[in-house]
Structure formats: C-alpha cells, structure tokens
Amino acid sequence: MNNLHTRSNRPTVKGLESPLFLVGKDSHGNWVARDQSGLCGGLFVGRDEALKFARAENGNRPQAIVMVDDVLELDMSVTPRASRGLLGAASAARRSKQSARRPRRKAAA
C-alpha cells in the first residue's frame, strides 16, 4: 500500500510556532497524520511513517505532535478556513458581474 500524503507549501519563518499535528488511526485501521487546521496531512501504513511525516512537516518538534486515541479521519475535501473567505468573495464578485451585464427579464403574465 502506498503512502498518500500532501505537503504544505507554508513558508517557514524563524521564530514562529510550528503547526500542531495530530496522529492516530482512522476507521479502517490506517495511520493518519494531519495538522490541526487541516491544510496538510497524510495516510500511512504504519505509525512510524506517520510520526516521521509529522516531524518533517512541523520542523522536527516532537512536542508539537499529539497522539489521538479516538478515530482520526483524514478529510481532504474540506476547504481551509483562510481560503473560504476568498472563494466566497470571488464567487460573489462573479455573480454581481454577471448580473450587471444583462438585466433579468420579467416573466410574461
């Protein structure tokens, strides 16, 4: 089984805190490692691989890794919070632009 994971493109700035990573098993028994915000994560065959990924992504800070006893699912369908506002603003702008181009016709009585 291949490891499925996504790497974040977060810039690393000296002095800023590394993200908190959660590591645990999903409902199928696979190991999951993901950051707290859901921006970066992976699905792994073993615990060691999940921990290695979490350490590599958080600047090798084992104290920023939390082992989860309960089920931990990897949800890659969630839009990150920061870009939700941008997507909403872009779609609103697109809708207003389209409505400005042509007025809507009223239905005939």
C-alpha positions as MATLAB code, in Angstrom:
seq = 'MNNLHTRSNRPTVKGLESPLFLVGKDSHGNWVARDQSGLCGGLFVGRDEALKFARAENGNRPQAIVMVDDVLELDMSVTPRASRGLLGAASAARRSKQSARRPRRKAAA';
ca = [
       0.000    0.000    0.000;
       1.421    3.378   -0.991;
       1.510    6.273    1.397;
      -0.825    9.094    0.429;
       0.161   12.458    1.768;
       0.151   16.119    0.905;
       2.919   18.506    1.708;
       2.113   22.026    2.742;
       3.635   24.999    0.999;
       3.769   27.005    4.195;
       6.818   29.231    4.406;
       8.945   28.544    7.439;
       9.761   31.698    9.335;
      12.315   31.599   12.119;
      10.734   32.226   15.497;
       7.165   31.306   14.535;
       5.485   28.294   16.086;
       5.291   25.122   14.044;
       1.839   23.671   13.474;
       0.353   21.143   15.854;
      -0.003   17.702   14.254;
      -2.491   15.009   15.196;
      -1.518   11.353   14.686;
      -3.858    8.391   15.089;
      -5.746    5.620   13.300;
      -8.727    6.058   11.006;
     -11.809    3.820   10.977;
     -10.079    1.442    8.523;
      -7.006    0.952   10.709;
      -4.676    3.158    8.624;
      -2.418    5.667   10.329;
      -3.250    9.337    9.792;
      -1.119   12.415   10.386;
      -2.603   15.859    9.807;
      -2.088   19.360   11.040;
      -4.648   20.938   13.314;
      -6.036   23.254   10.619;
      -6.472   20.517    8.004;
      -4.119   22.154    5.486;
      -1.624   19.302    5.411;
      -1.853   15.605    6.116;
      -1.262   12.058    5.061;
      -2.439    8.473    5.201;
       0.206    5.924    6.219;
       0.624    2.171    6.589;
       2.498    2.420    9.897;
       2.803    4.573   12.996;
       6.496    5.298   12.429;
       5.850    6.666    8.933;
       3.045    8.916   10.216;
       5.265   10.278   13.000;
       8.169   10.812   10.594;
       5.907   12.840    8.276;
       4.532   14.923   11.162;
       8.041   15.689   12.441;
       9.253   16.636    8.955;
       6.308   18.988    8.445;
       6.440   20.708   11.844;
      10.158   21.449   11.966;
      11.193   18.299   13.863;
       9.300   19.281   17.008;
       8.033   16.088   18.678;
       6.365   18.191   21.392;
       4.017   19.565   18.688;
       2.620   16.092   17.895;
      -0.490   14.817   19.670;
      -1.344   11.110   19.611;
      -5.112   10.674   19.241;
      -6.688    7.673   20.997;
     -10.027    8.069   19.215;
     -10.659    7.665   15.473;
      -8.843   10.295   13.399;
     -10.050   10.666    9.817;
      -8.192   12.417    7.013;
     -10.648   14.721    5.235;
      -9.109   16.285    2.133;
     -12.445   17.666    0.900;
     -12.547   20.497    3.429;
     -11.653   23.953    2.159;
      -9.168   25.600    4.542;
     -10.636   28.452    6.588;
      -8.326   31.081    5.149;
      -9.346   30.426    1.556;
     -13.074   30.043    2.265;
     -13.439   33.807    2.516;
     -11.503   34.307   -0.699;
     -13.627   31.747   -2.550;
     -16.833   33.307   -1.247;
     -15.712   36.802   -2.233;
     -14.664   35.629   -5.695;
     -17.958   33.880   -6.368;
     -19.938   36.893   -5.102;
     -17.944   39.185   -7.380;
     -18.547   36.847  -10.313;
     -22.311   36.790   -9.617;
     -22.539   40.586   -9.396;
     -20.509   40.951  -12.596;
     -22.836   38.577  -14.457;
     -25.970   40.327  -13.211;
     -24.548   43.715  -14.233;
     -24.047   42.523  -17.826;
     -27.642   41.747  -18.622;
     -30.798   42.655  -16.750;
     -33.162   39.854  -15.909;
     -36.439   39.723  -17.802;
     -39.703   39.594  -16.001;
     -41.954   36.685  -16.754;
     -44.914   37.435  -19.004;
     -48.268   37.454  -17.248;
];
